[in-house]
Amino acid sequence: MSESLDDLAADLATGRTDPVQLVERALERARASDAVFITLMEEAALAEAHAARRRRAAGLPLGRHDGIPIAWKDLFDIAGTRTSAGSRTRDDAAPATVDAPVVAATRRLGFIPIGKTNLSEFAFSGLGANPHFGTPTADLPGNEPRMPGGSSSGSAVAVQRGIVPGAIGTDTAGSVRVPAAFTGCVGYKASQARYDMAGVFPLAKSLDSLGSLAGSVADCVTMDAAMHGLAPTPRTQMPAQLVIDDAILDDPAVTAPVRAHFEDVLARLSRHVPIRRQRVEAWHRAREAIATLGWLGAYEARQLHLDTLTGPKRTLVDARVLSRLDGAARISAEAAAELISTRAREMQRLRAELDGAVLILPTVKHVPPLLAPLEADPARFAEVNVATLALTMIASFLDMPGVALPSGSTAEGLPLSTLLCAASGADDLLLAQASWAERVLRA
């Protein structure tokens, strides 16, 4: 990973580096990394870097981070670029004429978009594979590449490989938190209402949210503020109470390395803050609703892409994505309405159950899987995809903001991740708690 945003800001302020050097380095690394970007904005990024250099020379930077390169998942409109959604069905889409509001907000502070990152087609997979633009892979131990996690695969790998210090993604069922877990990054998925969603290509509007990937919680806090056009403000780091539901860990699908690591994380954190063990009824009711009625996100995604599914562009879609979209036809409009009603009710129940505490659990039940066997076996791919999203999907159904924290590694050096979640809207509490937990776990 590259230096932190604050370290780069300090280097810029003292003249140890300048925006042109940072952007040139980022572009060089991007060009050398297969399948991470769908669109590189080389000419525009360098022009913005030279403008930032001139502002700094005149003593008029737009902010501390003026001139720092970042990356955006290719679901965000950036003026002059096509928003592909990772799909060849959008090859004929017109370039965006204006930036999405969150992109514009970061530009007003001087952050420079160097390009748009790869993703699972239509953002509809938790594993991150893309047959059209290639599958980006993290630099992990071992000779065989592993799935990067999805759908914000390129954003996570761009951070993990040190191309940019921060990248922005979207998250509907785990699409920021899972790639963060599989690449050893920090991933922050916000509550849905946290940001302006205009200019962001949707998957399921009832569930879509935005988030950032970076090397630290502090960098995610900086990106969060920047997406509102603000400089970050100091947050209290007084730890809140943590809640663990033992039934989540009792699931036999939680693999032994993940379970052992998570118990160690709990032991380390419990030396500093109370950990309350309780059954979180809203979590289990949400899981039951999804199992019985289906995934609301799949229903809404099918409605969104129905013209593609029934038209001549159908043959252009990844067969694995097609299978999931076709399968969503089993979910009736009545079931979708019941899911929406259940969601609202269980979100209220969850808020009362947590009562200001933060839920802690593993981000994913298993380590990042090997890429090649899943690419070769569509049935196994589908099975592992469901397992990968099992925990983050429930949190999304309850609109829980979440921070995936890299918290250790297996004996082979594969990343392990811990997820902190709060009730909908409690993002500031969550970020403060995650910052504290990160400090304890890195000690």
C-alpha positions as CSV (number, residue, x, y, z in Angstrom):
1,M,0.0,0.0,0.0
2,S,1.1,3.6,-0.6
3,E,1.6,6.2,2.1
4,S,-1.4,7.5,4.1
5,L,-3.3,10.5,3.0
6,D,-2.0,12.5,5.9
7,D,1.6,11.5,5.2
8,L,1.2,12.5,1.5
9,A,-0.4,15.8,2.6
10,A,2.6,16.5,4.8
11,D,5.0,15.6,2.0
12,L,3.2,18.0,-0.3
13,A,3.2,20.8,2.3
14,T,7.0,20.5,2.8
15,G,7.8,20.1,-0.8
16,R,9.2,16.5,-0.5
17,T,6.9,15.6,-3.3
18,D,4.5,17.4,-5.6
19,P,1.1,16.6,-7.3
20,V,2.7,15.9,-10.7
21,Q,5.1,13.4,-9.2
22,L,2.3,11.7,-7.3
23,V,0.0,11.4,-10.3
24,E,2.8,10.2,-12.6
25,R,3.7,7.5,-10.1
26,A,0.1,6.4,-9.7
27,L,-0.4,6.2,-13.5
28,E,2.8,4.3,-13.9
29,R,1.7,1.7,-11.3
30,A,-1.8,1.6,-12.8
31,R,-0.5,0.8,-16.3
32,A,1.7,-2.0,-14.8
33,S,-1.3,-3.6,-13.0
34,D,-3.5,-5.8,-15.2
35,A,-7.3,-5.4,-15.0
36,V,-7.4,-2.9,-12.1
37,F,-8.7,0.0,-14.2
38,I,-11.3,0.1,-16.9
39,T,-10.6,3.7,-17.8
40,L,-7.4,5.6,-17.1
41,M,-7.8,9.4,-17.2
42,E,-4.1,10.1,-17.9
43,E,-4.3,13.4,-19.8
44,A,-7.0,14.9,-17.5
45,A,-5.3,13.7,-14.3
46,L,-1.9,15.1,-15.4
47,A,-3.6,18.4,-16.3
48,E,-5.2,18.6,-12.8
49,A,-1.8,17.7,-11.2
50,H,-0.1,20.6,-13.0
51,A,-2.9,22.9,-11.8
52,A,-2.5,21.7,-8.3
53,R,1.3,22.2,-8.5
54,R,0.7,25.8,-9.6
55,R,-1.8,26.4,-6.8
56,R,0.7,25.2,-4.2
57,A,3.5,27.3,-5.7
58,A,1.2,30.3,-5.3
59,G,0.4,29.3,-1.7
60,L,-3.2,28.7,-2.6
61,P,-3.9,25.0,-2.3
62,L,-7.6,23.9,-2.2
63,G,-6.9,22.0,1.0
64,R,-4.3,19.8,2.7
65,H,-4.9,17.0,0.2
66,D,-4.8,19.1,-3.0
67,G,-2.9,17.1,-5.6
68,I,-3.4,13.6,-4.2
69,P,-4.6,10.9,-6.7
70,I,-7.6,8.7,-6.0
71,A,-9.6,6.2,-7.9
72,W,-13.4,5.6,-8.5
73,K,-15.3,2.5,-9.1
74,D,-16.7,2.5,-12.7
75,L,-20.2,3.1,-11.4
76,F,-19.6,6.8,-10.7
77,D,-20.1,9.4,-13.4
78,I,-17.0,11.4,-14.1
79,A,-17.4,14.1,-16.8
80,G,-15.9,13.0,-20.1
81,T,-15.8,9.3,-19.3
82,R,-18.2,6.5,-20.0
83,T,-19.7,4.7,-17.0
84,S,-19.4,1.0,-17.9
85,A,-20.7,-0.7,-14.8
86,G,-18.2,-3.4,-15.8
87,S,-20.4,-4.5,-18.7
88,R,-20.0,-4.7,-22.5
89,T,-23.7,-3.9,-22.7
90,R,-22.7,-0.3,-22.0
91,D,-20.0,0.1,-24.7
92,D,-22.3,2.5,-26.5
93,A,-23.2,4.6,-23.4
94,A,-22.6,8.3,-23.9
95,P,-19.8,9.8,-21.7
96,A,-21.0,11.6,-18.6
97,T,-21.4,15.3,-19.0
98,V,-21.0,16.2,-15.3
99,D,-19.4,14.6,-12.3
100,A,-21.5,12.7,-9.7
101,P,-21.9,15.1,-6.7
102,V,-19.6,13.0,-4.5
103,V,-16.9,13.1,-7.2
104,A,-17.3,16.9,-7.6
105,A,-17.1,17.3,-3.8
106,T,-13.7,15.6,-3.7
107,R,-12.4,17.6,-6.6
108,R,-13.3,20.9,-4.9
109,L,-10.7,19.8,-2.2
110,G,-8.1,19.0,-4.9
111,F,-8.3,15.2,-5.0
112,I,-7.4,14.0,-8.5
113,P,-9.3,11.1,-10.1
114,I,-6.8,9.1,-12.1
115,G,-9.3,6.6,-13.5
116,K,-12.3,4.3,-13.0
117,T,-11.7,0.9,-11.5
118,N,-12.9,-2.6,-12.5
119,L,-15.8,-4.4,-10.9
120,S,-18.0,-7.4,-11.1
121,E,-20.4,-6.8,-14.0
122,F,-23.3,-4.6,-12.9
123,A,-21.8,-4.8,-9.3
124,F,-23.6,-8.2,-9.0
125,S,-21.1,-10.5,-7.4
126,G,-19.1,-10.8,-4.1
127,L,-16.1,-12.4,-5.7
128,G,-14.9,-9.7,-8.1
129,A,-14.4,-11.7,-11.3
130,N,-15.0,-10.0,-14.6
131,P,-14.6,-11.9,-17.9
132,H,-14.9,-8.7,-20.1
133,F,-12.2,-6.5,-18.5
134,G,-10.2,-9.2,-16.7
135,T,-10.1,-9.9,-12.9
136,P,-7.8,-7.8,-10.8
137,T,-5.8,-9.7,-8.2
138,A,-4.1,-8.5,-5.0
139,D,-0.5,-9.1,-4.3
140,L,-0.8,-11.9,-1.8
141,P,1.5,-14.7,-0.7
142,G,1.6,-17.8,-2.9
143,N,1.9,-18.4,-6.5
144,E,-1.8,-18.9,-7.4
145,P,-4.0,-15.8,-7.6
146,R,-7.0,-15.5,-5.4
147,M,-10.4,-13.8,-5.9
148,P,-10.2,-10.1,-5.0
149,G,-13.7,-9.9,-3.6
150,G,-16.4,-7.9,-5.2
151,S,-17.9,-6.0,-6.5
152,S,-15.5,-3.2,-5.8
153,S,-12.5,-5.4,-6.8
154,G,-10.5,-2.8,-8.7
155,S,-10.9,-0.2,-6.0
156,A,-9.5,-2.6,-3.4
157,V,-6.6,-3.8,-5.5
158,A,-5.7,-0.2,-6.5
159,V,-5.2,0.5,-2.8
160,Q,-3.6,-2.8,-1.9
161,R,-1.1,-2.5,-4.8
162,G,-0.2,1.0,-3.8
163,I,-1.5,2.7,-6.9
164,V,-3.6,5.2,-4.9
165,P,-3.9,5.8,-1.2
166,G,-7.7,5.7,-1.3
167,A,-10.5,4.6,-3.6
168,I,-14.2,4.8,-3.6
169,G,-16.7,1.9,-4.2
170,T,-20.3,1.0,-3.8
171,D,-21.8,-1.6,-1.5
172,T,-25.2,-3.3,-1.8
173,A,-24.5,-6.7,-0.1
174,G,-20.8,-6.6,0.7
175,S,-19.1,-4.9,-2.2
176,V,-16.8,-2.7,-0.2
177,R,-16.4,-4.9,2.9
178,V,-15.6,-8.2,1.1
179,P,-12.9,-6.9,-1.2
180,A,-11.4,-5.1,1.8
181,A,-11.3,-8.4,3.6
182,F,-9.8,-10.3,0.7
183,T,-7.1,-7.8,0.0
184,G,-6.1,-6.7,3.5
185,C,-7.5,-3.1,3.2
186,V,-9.8,-1.1,5.4
187,G,-13.2,-0.8,3.9
188,Y,-16.0,1.5,5.2
189,K,-19.5,1.0,4.0
190,A,-21.8,3.9,4.9
191,S,-25.4,4.0,5.8
192,Q,-27.5,4.6,2.7
193,A,-28.4,8.2,3.5
194,R,-24.8,9.2,4.2
195,Y,-24.1,10.5,0.6
196,D,-25.8,12.0,-2.4
197,M,-26.4,9.0,-4.7
198,A,-27.0,11.0,-7.9
199,G,-24.7,10.1,-10.8
200,V,-24.0,6.6,-9.4
201,F,-25.1,3.7,-11.6
202,P,-27.5,1.6,-9.4
203,L,-27.8,-2.1,-8.7
204,A,-30.7,-2.1,-6.1
205,K,-31.8,1.3,-5.0
206,S,-33.4,0.1,-1.8
207,L,-30.0,-1.3,-0.7
208,D,-27.2,0.6,-2.5
209,S,-24.7,2.5,-0.4
210,L,-21.3,4.1,-1.0
211,G,-18.0,3.6,0.8
212,S,-14.2,3.9,0.7
213,L,-11.2,1.6,0.7
214,A,-7.9,2.7,2.1
215,G,-4.9,1.6,4.3
216,S,-6.4,2.9,7.6
217,V,-9.6,4.1,9.2
218,A,-8.2,7.6,9.4
219,D,-7.9,7.6,5.6
220,C,-11.5,6.4,5.3
221,V,-12.6,9.2,7.6
222,T,-10.8,11.7,5.4
223,M,-12.5,10.2,2.3
224,D,-15.8,10.3,4.0
225,A,-15.5,14.0,4.8
226,A,-14.1,14.7,1.3
227,M,-17.2,13.1,-0.3
228,H,-19.2,15.9,1.4
229,G,-16.7,18.5,0.3
230,L,-15.3,18.9,3.9
231,A,-12.0,18.5,5.6
232,P,-12.0,15.7,8.3
233,T,-12.7,16.7,11.9
234,P,-11.3,15.1,15.0
235,R,-13.5,12.3,16.4
236,T,-13.7,11.1,20.0
237,Q,-12.2,7.7,20.3
238,M,-13.8,6.7,23.5
239,P,-14.8,3.0,22.9
240,A,-18.4,2.0,22.9
241,Q,-19.6,-1.4,24.2
242,L,-19.1,-4.2,21.7
243,V,-21.8,-6.9,21.1
244,I,-21.2,-10.4,19.8
245,D,-23.9,-12.9,18.9
246,D,-22.4,-16.3,19.6
247,A,-24.9,-17.9,17.2
248,I,-23.1,-16.2,14.3
249,L,-19.9,-18.0,15.2
250,D,-21.7,-21.3,15.7
251,D,-22.4,-21.5,12.0
252,P,-20.3,-24.5,10.7
253,A,-19.6,-22.5,7.5
254,V,-17.3,-20.2,9.6
255,T,-13.9,-21.9,8.8
256,A,-11.5,-22.8,11.6
257,P,-8.9,-20.2,10.8
258,V,-11.5,-17.5,10.8
259,R,-13.1,-18.6,14.0
260,A,-9.8,-19.0,15.9
261,H,-8.6,-15.6,14.7
262,F,-11.9,-13.9,15.6
263,E,-11.8,-15.4,19.1
264,D,-8.3,-13.9,19.5
265,V,-9.5,-10.5,18.3
266,L,-12.3,-10.6,20.9
267,A,-9.8,-11.6,23.6
268,R,-7.5,-8.6,22.7
269,L,-10.3,-6.1,22.6
270,S,-12.0,-7.4,25.8
271,R,-9.0,-6.2,27.8
272,H,-10.0,-2.6,27.0
273,V,-13.8,-2.6,26.5
274,P,-16.8,-4.6,27.7
275,I,-18.0,-7.2,25.2
276,R,-21.7,-8.1,25.6
277,R,-22.8,-11.5,24.5
278,Q,-26.4,-11.5,23.4
279,R,-28.7,-12.8,20.7
280,V,-29.4,-10.1,18.2
281,E,-32.9,-11.0,17.2
282,A,-33.2,-8.5,14.3
283,W,-30.1,-10.2,12.7
284,H,-31.7,-13.6,12.8
285,R,-35.1,-12.4,11.6
286,A,-33.4,-10.6,8.7
287,R,-31.5,-13.8,7.8
288,E,-34.8,-15.8,7.9
289,A,-36.6,-13.3,5.7
290,I,-33.8,-13.5,3.1
291,A,-33.8,-17.3,3.2
292,T,-37.6,-17.5,2.9
293,L,-38.5,-14.7,0.6
294,G,-35.2,-14.1,-1.4
295,W,-32.7,-11.3,-1.7
296,L,-34.4,-7.9,-2.3
297,G,-31.3,-6.7,-4.1
298,A,-31.6,-9.5,-6.7
299,Y,-35.3,-8.7,-7.3
300,E,-34.5,-5.0,-7.9
301,A,-31.4,-5.8,-10.0
302,R,-33.5,-7.9,-12.3
303,Q,-36.1,-5.2,-12.7
304,L,-33.4,-2.7,-13.5
305,H,-31.8,-4.9,-16.2
306,L,-35.0,-6.5,-17.6
307,D,-34.6,-5.0,-21.0
308,T,-31.1,-6.3,-21.3
309,L,-32.2,-9.8,-20.1
310,T,-34.9,-10.0,-22.7
311,G,-33.1,-8.1,-25.5
312,P,-30.3,-8.6,-28.0
313,K,-27.6,-7.6,-25.5
314,R,-28.3,-10.6,-23.3
315,T,-25.5,-12.5,-25.0
316,L,-23.0,-9.9,-23.9
317,V,-23.6,-10.5,-20.2
318,D,-21.4,-12.7,-18.0
319,A,-23.1,-16.1,-17.8
320,R,-22.7,-16.2,-14.0
321,V,-24.4,-12.8,-13.6
322,L,-27.1,-13.9,-16.0
323,S,-27.8,-17.0,-13.9
324,R,-28.3,-14.8,-10.8
325,L,-30.5,-12.3,-12.6
326,D,-32.6,-15.1,-14.2
327,G,-32.9,-16.8,-10.8
328,A,-34.3,-13.6,-9.3
329,A,-37.4,-14.2,-11.4
330,R,-38.6,-16.5,-8.7
331,I,-39.0,-13.5,-6.3
332,S,-42.5,-12.1,-6.6
333,A,-43.5,-8.5,-6.3
334,E,-45.4,-9.5,-3.2
335,A,-42.3,-11.1,-1.6
336,A,-40.3,-7.9,-2.4
337,A,-42.9,-5.8,-0.7
338,E,-42.8,-8.0,2.3
339,L,-39.0,-7.8,2.4
340,I,-39.2,-4.0,2.4
341,S,-41.7,-4.0,5.2
342,T,-39.6,-6.6,7.2
343,R,-36.5,-4.5,6.7
344,A,-38.0,-1.3,8.2
345,R,-39.3,-3.2,11.2
346,E,-36.1,-5.1,11.9
347,M,-34.0,-1.9,11.5
348,Q,-36.0,-0.4,14.3
349,R,-35.6,-3.6,16.4
350,L,-31.9,-3.6,15.8
351,R,-31.5,0.0,17.0
352,A,-33.2,-0.9,20.3
353,E,-31.2,-4.1,20.7
354,L,-27.8,-2.6,20.1
355,D,-28.7,0.5,22.2
356,G,-25.6,2.4,21.1
357,A,-23.3,-0.6,21.1
358,V,-21.4,-1.9,18.0
359,L,-21.8,-5.4,16.7
360,I,-18.6,-7.3,15.9
361,L,-18.2,-10.3,13.7
362,P,-15.9,-11.8,11.1
363,T,-16.2,-9.9,7.7
364,V,-16.3,-13.2,5.7
365,K,-16.5,-16.8,6.9
366,H,-13.5,-17.9,4.9
367,V,-10.2,-16.7,3.5
368,P,-10.0,-15.4,-0.1
369,P,-10.5,-18.4,-2.4
370,L,-8.3,-19.5,-5.2
371,L,-9.3,-17.9,-8.5
372,A,-8.7,-20.6,-11.1
373,P,-10.9,-23.4,-9.6
374,L,-13.9,-21.0,-9.3
375,E,-13.4,-19.6,-12.8
376,A,-13.5,-23.2,-14.1
377,D,-16.7,-24.3,-12.3
378,P,-19.7,-22.0,-12.5
379,A,-21.7,-24.0,-10.0
380,R,-18.9,-23.8,-7.4
381,F,-18.5,-20.1,-8.2
382,A,-22.2,-19.5,-7.4
383,E,-22.0,-21.5,-4.2
384,V,-18.9,-19.7,-2.9
385,N,-20.4,-16.3,-3.9
386,V,-23.4,-16.9,-1.7
387,A,-21.1,-18.0,1.2
388,T,-18.9,-15.0,0.7
389,L,-21.7,-12.5,1.1
390,A,-23.6,-14.4,3.9
391,L,-22.7,-12.0,6.7
392,T,-22.4,-8.7,4.9
393,M,-25.7,-9.3,3.1
394,I,-27.6,-9.4,6.4
395,A,-25.9,-6.2,7.6
396,S,-26.9,-4.5,4.3
397,F,-30.5,-5.6,4.7
398,L,-30.5,-3.8,8.1
399,D,-28.7,-0.8,6.6
400,M,-25.9,-1.2,9.1
401,P,-22.8,1.0,8.3
402,G,-19.7,-1.3,8.6
403,V,-16.0,-1.1,8.8
404,A,-14.0,-4.1,7.7
405,L,-10.6,-4.0,9.6
406,P,-7.6,-6.0,8.6
407,S,-6.9,-7.8,11.9
408,G,-4.3,-10.5,11.1
409,S,-3.4,-13.2,8.7
410,T,-3.3,-17.0,8.4
411,A,-0.1,-19.0,8.7
412,E,0.2,-18.7,4.9
413,G,-0.1,-15.0,5.1
414,L,-3.6,-14.6,3.8
415,P,-5.5,-11.6,5.2
416,L,-8.2,-12.0,7.9
417,S,-10.7,-9.3,8.6
418,T,-13.0,-8.2,11.4
419,L,-16.2,-6.3,10.8
420,L,-17.7,-3.7,13.1
421,C,-21.3,-2.6,12.4
422,A,-23.7,-0.1,14.0
423,A,-27.3,0.7,13.6
424,S,-28.4,2.7,10.5
425,G,-27.2,6.3,10.7
426,A,-24.7,5.7,13.5
427,D,-21.7,6.2,11.1
428,D,-19.8,8.7,13.3
429,L,-20.0,6.3,16.3
430,L,-18.9,3.4,14.1
431,L,-15.9,5.3,12.6
432,A,-14.7,6.4,16.1
433,Q,-15.1,2.8,17.4
434,A,-13.3,1.4,14.3
435,S,-10.4,3.9,14.8
436,W,-10.0,2.8,18.4
437,A,-10.2,-0.9,17.5
438,E,-7.7,-0.5,14.7
439,R,-5.2,1.1,17.2
440,V,-5.7,-1.7,19.7
441,L,-5.3,-4.5,17.1
442,R,-2.2,-2.9,15.6
443,A,-0.5,-2.4,18.9
